[in-house]
Amino acid sequence: MALLTENEQFHLKIKKGDVGRYAILPGDPGRVPLIAKYLDNAEFVASNREYTTYTGYLLGEKVSVVSTGIGGPSAAIAVEELIRSGTDTFIRIGTSGGMDISVSGGDLVVAQASIRSEGTSHEYIPENYPAVADFEVTTALKAAGDALSEDVDGKRCHVGVVHSKDSFYGEIEPLQMPVGDKLSDSWAAYVKCGCLTSEMESAAIFSVALARRKRAGAVFTALWNVERSNAGLPDTVCMDSDRAIRTAVNAVKILIEQDRKNGI
């Protein structure tokens, strides 16, 4: 197609050389410069629609921060175009709503895998194939998260399964939907299985990475947990993502050092 060229990616407006092999992926374009402050010599690269890109360095290695917007379709586009531009390792950073009562507002959640309650992943991998994170990326995120965590409500770091969906208000107000019973029943089943938190992008990002044989992981800040409130347990609302940002940045450093050691 004439719209798709090797010179510049159609949506991100980037080209090879603009980005590093490692990328941190927030949803909000406004978070990109905040994360980029943790990089050395970070510079603005491009901005188009929901996609803003900065590139800098960690341990002398080129690293990019790229916003994906909200939801699976736009996140998948970002990952696809980054791969075409030379990126092979992705860390999704975002916010989420806690599900398991062990998760308090402010806790970190590192995703091992994502429940595919959305549409994008189904256009990449088979229906019965799991949307799993890369083991090396997950291990790096866990190590980085643990180093910044404490065994106190709001400061813990969890690792496990998360939930990806397409409808934010389907989670917040399920019974207002014509399919509310289905949404509520599925949610209850996921809670019984120990699902930690719910968000909107990881299943798509993991699935693109799996289909393209790249590495991806994710770390989330739990904003709050309605299940704790419903159970009469204390919970707080946390809007601060700084610990998750530092976890992602430090995880990239771990991966850079491991890749150099392994000659990757």
C-alpha atoms as a printed R data frame, in Angstrom:
    type eleno elety resid chain resno       x       y      z
1   ATOM     1    CA   MET     A     1   0.000   0.000  0.000
2   ATOM     2    CA   ALA     A     2   1.173   3.515 -0.817
3   ATOM     3    CA   LEU     A     3   0.229   4.645  2.695
4   ATOM     4    CA   LEU     A     4   2.622   2.153  4.282
5   ATOM     5    CA   THR     A     5   6.262   2.911  3.543
6   ATOM     6    CA   GLU     A     6   9.598   1.948  5.012
7   ATOM     7    CA   ASN     A     7  10.557   5.601  5.461
8   ATOM     8    CA   GLU     A     8   7.995   6.680  8.057
9   ATOM     9    CA   GLN     A     9   5.431   4.751 10.091
10  ATOM    10    CA   PHE     A    10   1.883   5.792  9.247
11  ATOM    11    CA   HIS     A    11   0.593   6.465 12.769
12  ATOM    12    CA   LEU     A    12   3.638   7.037 14.980
13  ATOM    13    CA   LYS     A    13   5.455   9.175 12.377
14  ATOM    14    CA   ILE     A    14   8.781   7.561 13.248
15  ATOM    15    CA   LYS     A    15  11.437   5.810 11.199
16  ATOM    16    CA   LYS     A    16  14.283   3.395 11.827
17  ATOM    17    CA   GLY     A    17  16.900   5.042 14.004
18  ATOM    18    CA   ASP     A    18  14.360   7.176 15.856
19  ATOM    19    CA   VAL     A    19  13.682   4.594 18.561
20  ATOM    20    CA   GLY     A    20  15.597   2.061 20.625
21  ATOM    21    CA   ARG     A    21  15.237  -1.699 20.891
22  ATOM    22    CA   TYR     A    22  13.664  -1.158 24.325
23  ATOM    23    CA   ALA     A    23  10.401   0.763 24.717
24  ATOM    24    CA   ILE     A    24   8.282   1.779 27.698
25  ATOM    25    CA   LEU     A    25   4.607   2.123 26.771
26  ATOM    26    CA   PRO     A    26   2.283   4.355 28.835
27  ATOM    27    CA   GLY     A    27  -1.215   4.996 27.559
28  ATOM    28    CA   ASP     A    28  -1.388   8.726 28.242
29  ATOM    29    CA   PRO     A    29   0.715  11.010 25.980
30  ATOM    30    CA   GLY     A    30   1.053  13.335 28.962
31  ATOM    31    CA   ARG     A    31   3.024  10.687 30.853
32  ATOM    32    CA   VAL     A    32   5.665  10.333 28.142
33  ATOM    33    CA   PRO     A    33   7.816  13.363 29.104
34  ATOM    34    CA   LEU     A    34   7.447  12.425 32.781
35  ATOM    35    CA   ILE     A    35   8.888   8.973 32.112
36  ATOM    36    CA   ALA     A    36  11.482  10.349 29.692
37  ATOM    37    CA   LYS     A    37  12.965  12.404 32.548
38  ATOM    38    CA   TYR     A    38  14.385   9.146 33.885
39  ATOM    39    CA   LEU     A    39  16.357   8.635 30.667
40  ATOM    40    CA   ASP     A    40  19.668  10.266 29.784
41  ATOM    41    CA   ASN     A    41  19.570  12.925 27.054
42  ATOM    42    CA   ALA     A    42  15.924  12.239 26.211
43  ATOM    43    CA   GLU     A    43  14.589  14.117 23.200
44  ATOM    44    CA   PHE     A    44  11.165  14.534 21.625
45  ATOM    45    CA   VAL     A    45  10.840  12.505 18.420
46  ATOM    46    CA   ALA     A    46   7.269  12.760 17.157
47  ATOM    47    CA   SER     A    47   3.628  13.248 18.091
48  ATOM    48    CA   ASN     A    48   0.559  12.233 16.123
49  ATOM    49    CA   ARG     A    49  -2.938  11.418 17.407
50  ATOM    50    CA   GLU     A    50  -2.553   9.507 20.684
51  ATOM    51    CA   TYR     A    51   1.075   8.645 19.961
52  ATOM    52    CA   THR     A    52   3.923  10.689 21.454
53  ATOM    53    CA   THR     A    53   7.496   9.441 21.263
54  ATOM    54    CA   TYR     A    54  10.631  10.415 23.163
55  ATOM    55    CA   THR     A    55  13.994   8.657 22.895
56  ATOM    56    CA   GLY     A    56  16.948   8.761 25.289
57  ATOM    57    CA   TYR     A    57  19.481   6.395 26.830
58  ATOM    58    CA   LEU     A    58  19.854   4.021 29.780
59  ATOM    59    CA   LEU     A    59  23.306   2.561 30.483
60  ATOM    60    CA   GLY     A    60  24.337   3.879 27.070
61  ATOM    61    CA   GLU     A    61  21.580   1.947 25.268
62  ATOM    62    CA   LYS     A    62  18.900   3.729 23.250
63  ATOM    63    CA   VAL     A    63  15.477   3.501 24.956
64  ATOM    64    CA   SER     A    64  12.162   5.017 23.847
65  ATOM    65    CA   VAL     A    65   8.961   6.020 25.611
66  ATOM    66    CA   VAL     A    66   5.858   5.837 23.416
67  ATOM    67    CA   SER     A    67   2.230   6.454 24.363
68  ATOM    68    CA   THR     A    68  -0.349   4.010 23.026
69  ATOM    69    CA   GLY     A    69  -3.663   5.698 23.829
70  ATOM    70    CA   ILE     A    70  -6.506   3.786 25.465
71  ATOM    71    CA   GLY     A    71  -7.368   0.212 24.551
72  ATOM    72    CA   GLY     A    72  -6.075  -2.678 22.509
73  ATOM    73    CA   PRO     A    73  -6.399  -1.457 18.905
74  ATOM    74    CA   SER     A    74  -4.264   1.655 19.350
75  ATOM    75    CA   ALA     A    75  -1.761  -0.228 21.546
76  ATOM    76    CA   ALA     A    76  -1.363  -2.925 18.885
77  ATOM    77    CA   ILE     A    77  -0.689  -0.291 16.227
78  ATOM    78    CA   ALA     A    78   2.030   1.244 18.394
79  ATOM    79    CA   VAL     A    79   3.740  -2.108 18.956
80  ATOM    80    CA   GLU     A    80   3.507  -3.068 15.279
81  ATOM    81    CA   GLU     A    81   5.072   0.197 14.101
82  ATOM    82    CA   LEU     A    82   7.751   0.136 16.773
83  ATOM    83    CA   ILE     A    83   8.718  -3.392 15.718
84  ATOM    84    CA   ARG     A    84   9.002  -2.180 12.131
85  ATOM    85    CA   SER     A    85  11.291   0.576 13.402
86  ATOM    86    CA   GLY     A    86  13.627  -1.744 15.317
87  ATOM    87    CA   THR     A    87  12.118  -2.227 18.794
88  ATOM    88    CA   ASP     A    88  12.029  -5.768 20.184
89  ATOM    89    CA   THR     A    89  11.373  -5.374 23.922
90  ATOM    90    CA   PHE     A    90   8.271  -3.697 25.377
91  ATOM    91    CA   ILE     A    91   7.178  -2.775 28.886
92  ATOM    92    CA   ARG     A    92   3.615  -1.607 29.312
93  ATOM    93    CA   ILE     A    93   3.104   0.756 32.246
94  ATOM    94    CA   GLY     A    94  -0.361   1.848 33.302
95  ATOM    95    CA   THR     A    95  -3.087   2.076 35.886
96  ATOM    96    CA   SER     A    96  -5.673  -0.528 36.787
97  ATOM    97    CA   GLY     A    97  -8.546  -1.449 39.064
98  ATOM    98    CA   GLY     A    98  -7.771  -4.082 41.688
99  ATOM    99    CA   MET     A    99  -9.742  -7.339 41.750
100 ATOM   100    CA   ASP     A   100  -8.162  -9.766 44.221
101 ATOM   101    CA   ILE     A   101  -8.627  -8.481 47.772
102 ATOM   102    CA   SER     A   102  -4.878  -8.815 48.377
103 ATOM   103    CA   VAL     A   103  -4.385  -5.821 46.064
104 ATOM   104    CA   SER     A   104  -4.726  -2.368 47.624
105 ATOM   105    CA   GLY     A   105  -4.753   1.017 45.953
106 ATOM   106    CA   GLY     A   106  -1.130   1.988 45.341
107 ATOM   107    CA   ASP     A   107   0.151  -1.586 44.996
108 ATOM   108    CA   LEU     A   108   2.129  -2.654 41.950
109 ATOM   109    CA   VAL     A   109   0.946  -5.557 39.807
110 ATOM   110    CA   VAL     A   110   3.334  -7.291 37.405
111 ATOM   111    CA   ALA     A   111   1.423  -9.257 34.781
112 ATOM   112    CA   GLN     A   112   2.363 -12.863 34.045
113 ATOM   113    CA   ALA     A   113  -0.530 -13.221 31.619
114 ATOM   114    CA   SER     A   114  -3.712 -11.424 30.618
115 ATOM   115    CA   ILE     A   115  -7.292 -12.636 30.317
116 ATOM   116    CA   ARG     A   116  -8.398 -11.891 26.751
117 ATOM   117    CA   SER     A   117 -11.755 -10.200 27.387
118 ATOM   118    CA   GLU     A   118 -11.130  -7.811 24.496
119 ATOM   119    CA   GLY     A   119 -11.119  -8.002 20.731
120 ATOM   120    CA   THR     A   120  -7.668  -7.134 19.437
121 ATOM   121    CA   SER     A   121  -5.824 -10.242 20.630
122 ATOM   122    CA   HIS     A   122  -8.277 -12.452 18.744
123 ATOM   123    CA   GLU     A   123  -6.983 -11.029 15.459
124 ATOM   124    CA   TYR     A   124  -3.430 -12.078 16.327
125 ATOM   125    CA   ILE     A   125  -3.336 -15.425 18.135
126 ATOM   126    CA   PRO     A   126  -5.661 -18.472 18.260
127 ATOM   127    CA   GLU     A   127  -8.663 -18.457 20.577
128 ATOM   128    CA   ASN     A   128  -7.185 -21.049 22.943
129 ATOM   129    CA   TYR     A   129  -3.674 -19.557 23.028
130 ATOM   130    CA   PRO     A   130  -2.850 -17.585 26.193
131 ATOM   131    CA   ALA     A   131  -1.725 -13.951 26.168
132 ATOM   132    CA   VAL     A   132   1.398 -14.412 28.261
133 ATOM   133    CA   ALA     A   133   4.196 -12.008 29.091
134 ATOM   134    CA   ASP     A   134   7.832 -12.750 28.312
135 ATOM   135    CA   PHE     A   135   9.525 -14.541 31.220
136 ATOM   136    CA   GLU     A   136  12.725 -12.437 31.168
137 ATOM   137    CA   VAL     A   137  10.790  -9.167 31.114
138 ATOM   138    CA   THR     A   138   8.456 -10.349 33.873
139 ATOM   139    CA   THR     A   139  11.386 -11.465 36.032
140 ATOM   140    CA   ALA     A   140  13.119  -8.096 35.556
141 ATOM   141    CA   LEU     A   141   9.933  -6.238 36.488
142 ATOM   142    CA   LYS     A   142   9.450  -8.375 39.592
143 ATOM   143    CA   ALA     A   143  13.021  -7.728 40.748
144 ATOM   144    CA   ALA     A   144  12.716  -4.004 40.100
145 ATOM   145    CA   GLY     A   145   9.290  -3.823 41.751
146 ATOM   146    CA   ASP     A   146  10.358  -5.743 44.845
147 ATOM   147    CA   ALA     A   147  13.263  -3.352 45.373
148 ATOM   148    CA   LEU     A   148  10.797  -0.448 45.586
149 ATOM   149    CA   SER     A   149   8.123  -2.194 47.664
150 ATOM   150    CA   GLU     A   150   7.249  -2.971 51.277
151 ATOM   151    CA   ASP     A   151   4.902  -5.447 52.957
152 ATOM   152    CA   VAL     A   152   2.352  -2.702 53.663
153 ATOM   153    CA   ASP     A   153  -1.023  -1.973 52.053
154 ATOM   154    CA   GLY     A   154  -0.474   0.306 49.084
155 ATOM   155    CA   LYS     A   155   3.243  -0.489 48.779
156 ATOM   156    CA   ARG     A   156   3.283  -4.174 47.820
157 ATOM   157    CA   CYS     A   157   4.307  -5.743 44.525
158 ATOM   158    CA   HIS     A   158   2.195  -8.641 43.204
159 ATOM   159    CA   VAL     A   159   2.778 -10.971 40.263
160 ATOM   160    CA   GLY     A   160   0.008 -12.865 38.519
161 ATOM   161    CA   VAL     A   161  -2.821 -12.851 36.012
162 ATOM   162    CA   VAL     A   162  -4.528  -9.597 35.020
163 ATOM   163    CA   HIS     A   163  -7.719  -8.877 33.101
164 ATOM   164    CA   SER     A   164  -7.934  -6.945 29.816
165 ATOM   165    CA   LYS     A   165 -11.229  -5.602 28.523
166 ATOM   166    CA   ASP     A   166 -12.512  -3.092 25.976
167 ATOM   167    CA   SER     A   167 -15.184  -1.302 28.025
168 ATOM   168    CA   PHE     A   168 -14.108   0.856 30.975
169 ATOM   169    CA   TYR     A   169 -17.718   1.472 32.000
170 ATOM   170    CA   GLY     A   170 -18.527  -2.190 31.569
171 ATOM   171    CA   GLU     A   171 -16.247  -2.722 34.561
172 ATOM   172    CA   ILE     A   172 -17.377   0.322 36.537
173 ATOM   173    CA   GLU     A   173 -21.143  -0.020 35.906
174 ATOM   174    CA   PRO     A   174 -21.737  -3.543 34.555
175 ATOM   175    CA   LEU     A   175 -25.400  -3.737 35.541
176 ATOM   176    CA   GLN     A   176 -26.147  -0.638 33.462
177 ATOM   177    CA   MET     A   177 -25.266  -2.646 30.362
178 ATOM   178    CA   PRO     A   178 -27.735  -4.893 28.476
179 ATOM   179    CA   VAL     A   179 -25.165  -7.683 28.920
180 ATOM   180    CA   GLY     A   180 -24.571  -6.779 32.578
181 ATOM   181    CA   ASP     A   181 -25.286 -10.276 33.905
182 ATOM   182    CA   LYS     A   182 -22.644 -11.750 31.616
183 ATOM   183    CA   LEU     A   183 -20.093  -9.124 32.647
184 ATOM   184    CA   SER     A   184 -20.792  -9.598 36.349
185 ATOM   185    CA   ASP     A   185 -20.666 -13.394 36.156
186 ATOM   186    CA   SER     A   186 -17.342 -13.321 34.288
187 ATOM   187    CA   TRP     A   187 -15.886 -10.828 36.757
188 ATOM   188    CA   ALA     A   188 -16.925 -13.002 39.713
189 ATOM   189    CA   ALA     A   189 -15.320 -16.056 38.111
190 ATOM   190    CA   TYR     A   190 -12.066 -14.196 37.469
191 ATOM   191    CA   VAL     A   191 -12.004 -13.002 41.085
192 ATOM   192    CA   LYS     A   192 -12.486 -16.588 42.295
193 ATOM   193    CA   CYS     A   193  -9.513 -17.615 40.168
194 ATOM   194    CA   GLY     A   194  -7.301 -14.975 41.814
195 ATOM   195    CA   CYS     A   195  -7.102 -12.443 38.984
196 ATOM   196    CA   LEU     A   196  -5.233  -9.469 40.438
197 ATOM   197    CA   THR     A   197  -6.364  -6.390 38.544
198 ATOM   198    CA   SER     A   198  -8.170  -5.139 35.433
199 ATOM   199    CA   GLU     A   199  -6.917  -2.862 32.645
200 ATOM   200    CA   MET     A   200  -7.293  -2.416 28.887
201 ATOM   201    CA   GLU     A   201  -4.078  -2.987 26.918
202 ATOM   202    CA   SER     A   202  -1.886  -5.855 28.086
203 ATOM   203    CA   ALA     A   203  -3.666  -8.699 26.257
204 ATOM   204    CA   ALA     A   204  -3.246  -6.887 22.950
205 ATOM   205    CA   ILE     A   205   0.389  -5.968 23.581
206 ATOM   206    CA   PHE     A   206   1.298  -9.492 24.706
207 ATOM   207    CA   SER     A   207  -0.491 -11.001 21.703
208 ATOM   208    CA   VAL     A   208   1.261  -8.797 19.152
209 ATOM   209    CA   ALA     A   209   4.590  -9.588 20.792
210 ATOM   210    CA   LEU     A   210   3.824 -13.318 20.724
211 ATOM   211    CA   ALA     A   211   2.767 -13.215 17.079
212 ATOM   212    CA   ARG     A   212   5.891 -11.255 16.105
213 ATOM   213    CA   ARG     A   213   8.222 -13.260 18.416
214 ATOM   214    CA   LYS     A   214   9.227 -10.228 20.491
215 ATOM   215    CA   ARG     A   215   9.412  -9.640 24.265
216 ATOM   216    CA   ALA     A   216   6.733  -7.847 26.281
217 ATOM   217    CA   GLY     A   217   5.777  -7.381 29.910
218 ATOM   218    CA   ALA     A   218   3.651  -5.034 31.994
219 ATOM   219    CA   VAL     A   219   3.497  -3.353 35.376
220 ATOM   220    CA   PHE     A   220   0.445  -1.559 36.732
221 ATOM   221    CA   THR     A   221  -0.440   0.734 39.601
222 ATOM   222    CA   ALA     A   222  -3.692  -0.345 41.223
223 ATOM   223    CA   LEU     A   223  -5.742   2.838 41.576
224 ATOM   224    CA   TRP     A   224  -8.257   1.266 43.956
225 ATOM   225    CA   ASN     A   225 -10.019  -2.059 44.553
226 ATOM   226    CA   VAL     A   226 -13.820  -2.195 44.556
227 ATOM   227    CA   GLU     A   227 -13.709  -5.778 45.853
228 ATOM   228    CA   ARG     A   228 -11.977  -4.596 49.024
229 ATOM   229    CA   SER     A   229 -14.621  -1.913 49.489
230 ATOM   230    CA   ASN     A   230 -17.412  -4.438 48.930
231 ATOM   231    CA   ALA     A   231 -15.816  -6.729 51.528
232 ATOM   232    CA   GLY     A   232 -15.620  -3.902 54.066
233 ATOM   233    CA   LEU     A   233 -11.821  -3.788 53.914
234 ATOM   234    CA   PRO     A   234  -9.833  -0.543 53.953
235 ATOM   235    CA   ASP     A   235  -8.782   0.754 50.574
236 ATOM   236    CA   THR     A   236  -7.320   3.963 49.232
237 ATOM   237    CA   VAL     A   237  -7.383   5.700 45.868
238 ATOM   238    CA   CYS     A   238  -3.871   6.179 44.488
239 ATOM   239    CA   MET     A   239  -3.229   8.392 41.455
240 ATOM   240    CA   ASP     A   240   0.584   8.365 41.756
241 ATOM   241    CA   SER     A   241   2.358   6.191 39.165
242 ATOM   242    CA   ASP     A   242   5.929   7.148 40.080
243 ATOM   243    CA   ARG     A   243   6.795   3.776 41.660
244 ATOM   244    CA   ALA     A   244   5.559   1.928 38.583
245 ATOM   245    CA   ILE     A   245   7.562   4.274 36.348
246 ATOM   246    CA   ARG     A   246  10.745   3.649 38.335
247 ATOM   247    CA   THR     A   247  10.030  -0.081 38.262
248 ATOM   248    CA   ALA     A   248   9.775  -0.061 34.464
249 ATOM   249    CA   VAL     A   249  12.930   2.033 34.056
250 ATOM   250    CA   ASN     A   250  14.931  -0.172 36.421
251 ATOM   251    CA   ALA     A   251  13.625  -3.293 34.711
252 ATOM   252    CA   VAL     A   252  14.931  -1.987 31.398
253 ATOM   253    CA   LYS     A   253  18.336  -1.506 33.025
254 ATOM   254    CA   ILE     A   254  18.259  -5.117 34.250
255 ATOM   255    CA   LEU     A   255  17.372  -6.330 30.756
256 ATOM   256    CA   ILE     A   256  20.121  -4.259 29.140
257 ATOM   257    CA   GLU     A   257  22.718  -5.753 31.472
258 ATOM   258    CA   GLN     A   258  21.392  -9.293 30.929
259 ATOM   259    CA   ASP     A   259  21.301  -8.877 27.161
260 ATOM   260    CA   ARG     A   260  24.856  -7.583 27.092
261 ATOM   261    CA   LYS     A   261  26.027 -10.491 29.258
262 ATOM   262    CA   ASN     A   262  24.262 -12.964 26.961
263 ATOM   263    CA   GLY     A   263  25.451 -11.256 23.795
264 ATOM   264    CA   ILE     A   264  21.931 -10.486 22.629
